[in-house]
Structures are given as C-alpha cells and as structure tokens.
Amino acid sequence: MTTSEALRHLRFGPYVTPVVAAGVVVECEFRGLVQIVGMSTGPIPWPIGEREGERQLVVFKALARAVRHEDPRAVAAAWNVDLLVATAWKAACQRPRTRRKQTHGSPPLPWKRAEDELLMHSTLTEAARLTGRTLTAVRKRRRLLGLPDGRRAQQRAQLNTPVEAQAEAICQQVRRRTEVLTRSVDMLRATFQHTNASLSYWKTREAAAARTPIAGRRIRSG
C-alpha cells in the first residue's frame, strides 16, 4: 500500500509528526509515561516509546486526536499498526482522563521511579501536567531529591523583594524604554525632514531643466 492510499481515508487531518528527542519522557494516553527510543517508518512517521521493555507508538498529540475522530482502520493504515491495536487505542482514548487527587485524610501518593526521572528533565509545569500532581508537590519532591525547586533565580528574587522596590524597578524600566522610543521618533522625524528637503530640491531642479531650452539646438528644414 502506498502512502497516498494509506492517508486517503483520513478525514480530519492534517496530522503532523511531532519533534521529540530520544531519551525524553512523555505521557502516552494508552500506556502512561514512556521514554522516546526512536521513530517509526510508517506513512506518518511517529515517535516510539518504551515502557517496561515494550516498544509501541506513543499515543499523544496528533495521533491521540486522530484516534478519537478517525475510523480505526484509517488510523491503522496511516500509522502502520494492527487494527486491533488501533481499536484498543480508541477505547482507551474515549475514557475520561482523571487527575489524581490527595486530601488531608488520604495517604500520600507514592512517587514512582519514572516520575522522579521526569522531574530531572522537565519544567515545573510540564512535570505537574505529566504526573497529575500540583506544582507544590513537584517542588517538594524536587527538594527531597536534592534538585532545585525549578523556579528561575529572577522569580525567586522577586518573591523576596518588597513591593515598593518592584514598583520602582518597573518604573525605571518603563522610563528607559520611553527614552529609547523618544530617540527613535526624533531620528525618524529628522530622516523624514531630510527626505522631504531632498525630494523638493530634485523636483525644483527637474522643473527648471524642463523650462530651459537646450542650447545650440537647431531645427533643420527639409
């Protein structure tokens, strides 16, 4: 089957191959957290994720959208997988995704090794989204692992700076930008005036040349 034949039955595209690097941990809607180990060679190339020694396509991004909206036979042909696999994907993606919650009365949710590895290579918001935990929980876990809390130095400094000092810093920044804009406007105004003067000069010269007869021009009669 050619690529055009495999993609012919897709109705809700286009479906673009995501750009991911090998070794990155991402969330598959069918298997959970997986590690990218390669790229498939089907009509639509797609990242391959490994989990517990098993390698399959990662059901996320455009593939997850296709699984929800397209016919399983079209998905199987476009991504070069078995029809039973595409059907299992569709059943899994139709189930509502629940976020893990923890209350004061419930026991702490244990952290898995894959989640700890995810914290080492992801930002705070990305780790919270992929693990289903809050930003506070992610920060606490990073501190327990001896990692930075994930906030930038500038953000941490702002948290420790008084409001008056922050307001003064913002005012100074606005003043500096206003001065730069004012200088730019002055330069544009001067350039505009110079251009107008040059244009007037050349127009005047062209008009004068048009009124002056050519010296020595003679008209010979036949």
SULUR-V750887 format. One record per backbone hydrogen bond with DSSP energy under -1.0 kcal/mol. CO is the residue of the C=O (numbers start at 1). NH is the residue of the N-H. E is the energy in kcal/mol with one decimal. If there is no record, write none. Layout:
co->CO nh->NH e->E
co->CO nh->NH e->E
This chain:
co->2 nh->6 e->-2.0
co->3 nh->7 e->-1.9
co->7 nh->10 e->-1.3
co->21 nh->24 e->-1.6
co->24 nh->36 e->-2.8
co->26 nh->34 e->-2.7
co->28 nh->32 e->-2.5
co->32 nh->28 e->-3.7
co->34 nh->26 e->-2.4
co->35 nh->50 e->-2.6
co->36 nh->23 e->-3.0
co->38 nh->48 e->-2.7
co->46 nh->40 e->-3.0
co->47 nh->58 e->-2.0
co->48 nh->37 e->-2.8
co->49 nh->56 e->-2.1
co->50 nh->35 e->-2.0
co->51 nh->54 e->-1.8
co->54 nh->51 e->-2.2
co->56 nh->49 e->-3.2
co->58 nh->60 e->-1.4
co->59 nh->29 e->-2.7
co->60 nh->63 e->-1.4
co->61 nh->65 e->-1.7
co->62 nh->66 e->-2.5
co->63 nh->67 e->-2.7
co->64 nh->68 e->-1.6
co->65 nh->69 e->-1.6
co->66 nh->70 e->-3.1
co->71 nh->75 e->-2.1
co->72 nh->76 e->-2.7
co->73 nh->77 e->-1.9
co->74 nh->78 e->-2.4
co->75 nh->79 e->-2.4
co->76 nh->81 e->-2.0
co->78 nh->44 e->-1.6
co->82 nh->86 e->-2.1
co->83 nh->87 e->-2.2
co->84 nh->88 e->-2.2
co->85 nh->89 e->-2.3
co->86 nh->90 e->-2.0
co->87 nh->91 e->-2.1
co->88 nh->92 e->-2.1
co->89 nh->93 e->-2.6
co->90 nh->94 e->-1.3
co->112 nh->116 e->-2.1
co->113 nh->117 e->-2.2
co->114 nh->118 e->-1.6
co->115 nh->119 e->-1.8
co->123 nh->127 e->-2.7
co->124 nh->128 e->-2.4
co->125 nh->129 e->-2.1
co->126 nh->130 e->-2.4
co->127 nh->131 e->-2.2
co->128 nh->132 e->-1.3
co->134 nh->138 e->-2.0
co->135 nh->139 e->-2.5
co->136 nh->140 e->-2.5
co->137 nh->141 e->-2.2
co->138 nh->142 e->-2.2
co->139 nh->143 e->-2.1
co->140 nh->144 e->-2.0
co->141 nh->145 e->-1.7
co->142 nh->147 e->-3.3
co->143 nh->146 e->-1.2
co->152 nh->156 e->-2.3
co->153 nh->157 e->-2.3
co->154 nh->158 e->-2.0
co->155 nh->159 e->-1.7
co->156 nh->160 e->-1.0
co->162 nh->166 e->-2.0
co->163 nh->167 e->-2.6
co->164 nh->168 e->-2.3
co->165 nh->169 e->-2.2
co->166 nh->170 e->-2.1
co->167 nh->171 e->-2.3
co->168 nh->172 e->-2.3
co->169 nh->173 e->-2.0
co->170 nh->174 e->-2.4
co->171 nh->175 e->-2.4
co->172 nh->176 e->-2.3
co->173 nh->177 e->-2.2
co->174 nh->178 e->-2.3
co->175 nh->179 e->-2.3
co->176 nh->180 e->-2.0
co->177 nh->181 e->-2.3
co->178 nh->182 e->-2.5
co->179 nh->183 e->-2.3
co->180 nh->184 e->-2.1
co->181 nh->185 e->-2.4
co->182 nh->186 e->-2.3
co->183 nh->187 e->-2.2
co->184 nh->188 e->-2.2
co->185 nh->189 e->-2.5
co->186 nh->190 e->-2.4
co->187 nh->191 e->-2.3
co->188 nh->192 e->-2.3
co->189 nh->193 e->-2.3
co->190 nh->194 e->-2.4
co->191 nh->195 e->-2.3
co->192 nh->196 e->-2.3
co->193 nh->197 e->-2.3
co->194 nh->198 e->-2.5
co->195 nh->199 e->-2.5
co->196 nh->200 e->-2.5
co->197 nh->201 e->-2.2
co->198 nh->202 e->-2.3
co->199 nh->203 e->-2.2
co->200 nh->204 e->-2.5
co->201 nh->205 e->-2.5
co->202 nh->206 e->-2.3
co->203 nh->207 e->-2.2
co->204 nh->208 e->-2.3
co->205 nh->209 e->-2.3
co->206 nh->210 e->-1.6
co->207 nh->211 e->-1.4
co->208 nh->212 e->-1.4
co->214 nh->217 e->-1.5
